[in-house]
Amino acid sequence: MQARFAEATVAPRAAPCAPHEPPAKLVARGRHVFKQPGWGTIELRATPAGKRLLHRGKRVTLTLRATFKPAGRGRAIVQTRRLVLRR
């Protein structure tokens, strides 16, 4: 078994612009396992829906949800941010 200090996952979703639009779609996903305290880089891989969305639009609004789960019995920390990608 691999020893780990903590694990972080990131999942940006396309933000719906109006209430009548369908729910947000997952556009990318990434994960990183920390073996010691410190900074880490998470590489995101686009889903097929994300590739279509990013290919079509010049401006895309996303909701970025990051989850940090400490090893052991600690509670997960979840942060949510909105961001705009422009081509």
TIRO-2110 file (N, C-alpha, C; in Angstrom, 1 decimal):
// TIRO-2110
0.8, -1.2, 0.0, N, 1, A
0.0, 0.0, 0.0, CA, 1, A
0.9, 1.2, 0.0, C, 1, A
0.5, 2.2, -0.7, N, 2, A
1.2, 3.5, -0.9, CA, 2, A
0.9, 4.4, 0.3, C, 2, A
2.0, 4.9, 0.9, N, 3, A
1.8, 5.8, 2.0, CA, 3, A
1.5, 7.2, 1.4, C, 3, A
0.6, 7.9, 2.1, N, 4, A
0.2, 9.2, 1.6, CA, 4, A
-0.1, 10.2, 2.7, C, 4, A
0.1, 11.4, 2.4, N, 5, A
-0.1, 12.5, 3.4, CA, 5, A
-1.5, 13.0, 3.2, C, 5, A
-1.9, 13.2, 2.0, N, 6, A
-3.3, 13.8, 1.7, CA, 6, A
-3.5, 13.6, 0.2, C, 6, A
-4.8, 13.8, -0.1, N, 7, A
-5.2, 13.7, -1.5, CA, 7, A
-6.1, 14.9, -1.9, C, 7, A
-5.9, 15.4, -3.1, N, 8, A
-6.7, 16.5, -3.6, CA, 8, A
-7.3, 16.1, -5.0, C, 8, A
-8.5, 16.5, -5.2, N, 9, A
-9.1, 16.3, -6.5, CA, 9, A
-9.7, 17.7, -6.9, C, 9, A
-9.8, 17.9, -8.2, N, 10, A
-10.3, 19.1, -8.8, CA, 10, A
-11.3, 18.7, -9.9, C, 10, A
-12.5, 19.3, -10.0, N, 11, A
-13.5, 18.9, -11.0, CA, 11, A
-14.2, 20.2, -11.4, C, 11, A
-13.7, 20.9, -12.5, N, 12, A
-14.5, 22.0, -13.0, CA, 12, A
-15.7, 21.6, -13.7, C, 12, A
-16.8, 22.4, -13.5, N, 13, A
-18.0, 22.1, -14.2, CA, 13, A
-18.5, 23.4, -15.0, C, 13, A
-19.1, 23.2, -16.1, N, 14, A
-19.7, 24.3, -16.8, CA, 14, A
-20.8, 24.9, -16.0, C, 14, A
-20.8, 26.1, -15.8, N, 15, A
-21.9, 26.8, -15.0, CA, 15, A
-23.1, 27.1, -15.9, C, 15, A
-24.3, 26.7, -15.5, N, 16, A
-25.4, 27.1, -16.2, CA, 16, A
-25.6, 28.6, -16.2, C, 16, A
-26.0, 29.3, -17.2, N, 17, A
-26.2, 30.7, -17.3, CA, 17, A
-27.6, 31.2, -16.8, C, 17, A
-28.6, 30.3, -17.0, N, 18, A
-29.9, 30.7, -16.6, CA, 18, A
-30.6, 29.5, -15.9, C, 18, A
-31.6, 29.8, -15.1, N, 19, A
-32.3, 28.7, -14.3, CA, 19, A
-32.9, 27.7, -15.2, C, 19, A
-33.3, 28.0, -16.4, N, 20, A
-34.0, 27.0, -17.3, CA, 20, A
-33.1, 26.1, -18.0, C, 20, A
-31.8, 26.4, -17.9, N, 21, A
-30.8, 25.5, -18.6, CA, 21, A
-30.5, 24.2, -17.9, C, 21, A
-30.0, 23.2, -18.6, N, 22, A
-29.8, 21.9, -17.9, CA, 22, A
-28.7, 22.1, -16.8, C, 22, A
-28.5, 21.1, -15.9, N, 23, A
-27.5, 21.2, -14.9, CA, 23, A
-26.1, 21.2, -15.5, C, 23, A
-25.2, 21.7, -14.6, N, 24, A
-23.8, 21.8, -15.1, CA, 24, A
-23.2, 20.4, -15.5, C, 24, A
-22.3, 20.5, -16.5, N, 25, A
-21.6, 19.3, -17.0, CA, 25, A
-20.2, 19.3, -16.5, C, 25, A
-19.7, 18.1, -16.2, N, 26, A
-18.3, 17.9, -15.8, CA, 26, A
-17.4, 18.1, -17.1, C, 26, A
-16.5, 19.1, -17.0, N, 27, A
-15.7, 19.4, -18.2, CA, 27, A
-14.2, 18.8, -18.1, C, 27, A
-13.8, 18.6, -16.9, N, 28, A
-12.4, 18.1, -16.7, CA, 28, A
-12.3, 17.5, -15.3, C, 28, A
-11.2, 16.7, -15.1, N, 29, A
-11.0, 16.1, -13.8, CA, 29, A
-9.5, 15.9, -13.6, C, 29, A
-9.1, 16.0, -12.3, N, 30, A
-7.7, 15.8, -12.0, CA, 30, A
-7.6, 15.4, -10.5, C, 30, A
-6.4, 14.8, -10.2, N, 31, A
-6.2, 14.2, -8.9, CA, 31, A
-4.7, 14.2, -8.6, C, 31, A
-4.4, 14.5, -7.4, N, 32, A
-3.0, 14.4, -6.9, CA, 32, A
-2.9, 13.9, -5.5, C, 32, A
-1.9, 13.0, -5.3, N, 33, A
-1.7, 12.4, -4.0, CA, 33, A
-0.4, 13.0, -3.4, C, 33, A
-0.6, 13.7, -2.3, N, 34, A
0.6, 14.3, -1.6, CA, 34, A
1.2, 13.3, -0.7, C, 34, A
2.6, 13.1, -0.8, N, 35, A
3.3, 12.2, 0.0, CA, 35, A
4.0, 12.9, 1.2, C, 35, A
4.0, 14.3, 1.1, N, 36, A
4.5, 15.1, 2.2, CA, 36, A
3.8, 16.5, 2.1, C, 36, A
3.9, 17.2, 3.2, N, 37, A
3.2, 18.6, 3.2, CA, 37, A
3.9, 19.5, 2.1, C, 37, A
3.1, 20.3, 1.5, N, 38, A
3.7, 21.2, 0.6, CA, 38, A
2.7, 21.5, -0.6, C, 38, A
3.2, 22.1, -1.6, N, 39, A
2.4, 22.4, -2.8, CA, 39, A
2.5, 21.3, -3.8, C, 39, A
1.5, 21.2, -4.7, N, 40, A
1.4, 20.2, -5.7, CA, 40, A
0.6, 20.8, -6.9, C, 40, A
0.9, 20.2, -8.1, N, 41, A
0.3, 20.6, -9.3, CA, 41, A
-0.7, 19.5, -9.7, C, 41, A
-1.9, 19.9, -10.1, N, 42, A
-2.9, 18.9, -10.5, CA, 42, A
-3.1, 19.2, -12.0, C, 42, A
-2.9, 18.1, -12.8, N, 43, A
-3.1, 18.2, -14.2, CA, 43, A
-4.5, 17.8, -14.5, C, 43, A
-5.2, 18.6, -15.2, N, 44, A
-6.6, 18.3, -15.5, CA, 44, A
-6.7, 17.7, -16.9, C, 44, A
-7.6, 16.7, -17.0, N, 45, A
-7.9, 16.1, -18.3, CA, 45, A
-9.3, 16.4, -18.7, C, 45, A
-9.5, 16.9, -19.9, N, 46, A
-10.9, 17.2, -20.3, CA, 46, A
-11.7, 16.0, -20.6, C, 46, A
-13.0, 16.0, -20.3, N, 47, A
-13.9, 15.0, -20.7, CA, 47, A
-14.4, 15.3, -22.1, C, 47, A
-15.0, 14.3, -22.8, N, 48, A
-15.5, 14.6, -24.1, CA, 48, A
-16.5, 15.8, -24.2, C, 48, A
-17.4, 15.9, -23.1, N, 49, A
-18.3, 17.1, -23.1, CA, 49, A
-17.5, 18.4, -22.9, C, 49, A
-16.4, 18.3, -22.1, N, 50, A
-15.6, 19.5, -21.9, CA, 50, A
-14.8, 19.9, -23.2, C, 50, A
-14.4, 19.0, -23.9, N, 51, A
-13.7, 19.3, -25.2, CA, 51, A
-14.6, 20.0, -26.2, C, 51, A
-15.9, 19.5, -26.2, N, 52, A
-16.9, 20.1, -27.1, CA, 52, A
-17.2, 21.6, -26.6, C, 52, A
-17.3, 21.7, -25.3, N, 53, A
-17.7, 23.0, -24.8, CA, 53, A
-16.5, 24.0, -25.0, C, 53, A
-15.3, 23.6, -24.8, N, 54, A
-14.1, 24.5, -24.9, CA, 54, A
-13.9, 24.8, -26.4, C, 54, A
-14.2, 23.9, -27.3, N, 55, A
-13.9, 24.1, -28.7, CA, 55, A
-14.9, 25.1, -29.3, C, 55, A
-16.1, 25.0, -28.8, N, 56, A
-17.2, 25.9, -29.3, CA, 56, A
-17.1, 27.3, -28.9, C, 56, A
-16.9, 27.5, -27.6, N, 57, A
-17.0, 28.9, -27.1, CA, 57, A
-15.7, 29.7, -27.0, C, 57, A
-15.9, 31.0, -27.1, N, 58, A
-14.8, 32.0, -27.0, CA, 58, A
-14.7, 32.4, -25.5, C, 58, A
-15.8, 32.3, -24.8, N, 59, A
-15.8, 32.6, -23.4, CA, 59, A
-16.6, 31.6, -22.6, C, 59, A
-16.0, 30.9, -21.7, N, 60, A
-16.7, 29.8, -21.0, CA, 60, A
-16.6, 30.1, -19.5, C, 60, A
-17.8, 30.1, -18.8, N, 61, A
-17.8, 30.2, -17.3, CA, 61, A
-17.8, 28.9, -16.7, C, 61, A
-16.9, 28.6, -15.8, N, 62, A
-16.8, 27.4, -15.1, CA, 62, A
-16.9, 27.5, -13.6, C, 62, A
-17.4, 26.5, -12.9, N, 63, A
-17.3, 26.4, -11.5, CA, 63, A
-16.3, 25.4, -11.1, C, 63, A
-15.2, 25.8, -10.4, N, 64, A
-14.1, 24.9, -10.1, CA, 64, A
-14.4, 24.5, -8.6, C, 64, A
-14.4, 23.2, -8.4, N, 65, A
-14.6, 22.6, -7.1, CA, 65, A
-13.4, 21.8, -6.8, C, 65, A
-12.7, 22.1, -5.7, N, 66, A
-11.5, 21.4, -5.3, CA, 66, A
-11.8, 20.8, -3.9, C, 66, A
-11.4, 19.5, -3.8, N, 67, A
-11.6, 18.8, -2.5, CA, 67, A
-10.2, 18.4, -2.0, C, 67, A
-9.9, 18.7, -0.8, N, 68, A
-8.7, 18.3, -0.1, CA, 68, A
-9.0, 17.3, 1.0, C, 68, A
-8.5, 16.1, 0.9, N, 69, A
-8.9, 15.1, 1.9, CA, 69, A
-7.6, 14.6, 2.6, C, 69, A
-7.4, 15.1, 3.9, N, 70, A
-6.2, 14.6, 4.7, CA, 70, A
-6.3, 13.1, 4.9, C, 70, A
-5.1, 12.5, 5.0, N, 71, A
-5.0, 11.1, 5.3, CA, 71, A
-5.4, 10.9, 6.7, C, 71, A
-6.0, 9.8, 7.0, N, 72, A
-6.4, 9.5, 8.3, CA, 72, A
-7.9, 9.8, 8.5, C, 72, A
-8.2, 10.4, 9.7, N, 73, A
-9.6, 10.7, 10.0, CA, 73, A
-10.0, 12.1, 9.8, C, 73, A
-9.2, 12.9, 9.2, N, 74, A
-9.6, 14.3, 9.0, CA, 74, A
-10.7, 14.5, 8.1, C, 74, A
-11.5, 15.6, 8.2, N, 75, A
-12.6, 15.9, 7.4, CA, 75, A
-12.1, 16.6, 6.1, C, 75, A
-12.8, 16.3, 5.0, N, 76, A
-12.5, 16.8, 3.7, CA, 76, A
-12.8, 18.3, 3.7, C, 76, A
-11.9, 19.1, 3.0, N, 77, A
-12.1, 20.5, 2.8, CA, 77, A
-12.5, 20.7, 1.4, C, 77, A
-13.6, 21.4, 1.1, N, 78, A
-14.1, 21.7, -0.2, CA, 78, A
-14.1, 23.2, -0.5, C, 78, A
-13.5, 23.6, -1.6, N, 79, A
-13.5, 25.0, -2.0, CA, 79, A
-14.2, 25.1, -3.4, C, 79, A
-15.0, 26.1, -3.6, N, 80, A
-15.7, 26.3, -4.9, CA, 80, A
-15.4, 27.7, -5.3, C, 80, A
-15.0, 27.8, -6.6, N, 81, A
-14.7, 29.1, -7.2, CA, 81, A
-15.3, 29.2, -8.6, C, 81, A
-15.7, 30.3, -9.0, N, 82, A
-16.2, 30.5, -10.4, CA, 82, A
-15.1, 31.2, -11.2, C, 82, A
-14.9, 30.8, -12.4, N, 83, A
-13.8, 31.4, -13.2, CA, 83, A
-14.3, 31.4, -14.7, C, 83, A
-13.7, 32.3, -15.5, N, 84, A
-14.1, 32.5, -16.9, CA, 84, A
-12.8, 32.2, -17.7, C, 84, A
-13.0, 31.3, -18.7, N, 85, A
-11.9, 31.0, -19.6, CA, 85, A
-12.2, 31.8, -20.9, C, 85, A
-11.2, 32.5, -21.4, N, 86, A
-11.3, 33.2, -22.6, CA, 86, A
-10.3, 32.7, -23.6, C, 86, A
-10.7, 32.6, -24.8, N, 87, A
-9.8, 32.2, -25.9, CA, 87, A
-9.1, 33.4, -26.5, C, 87, A
END
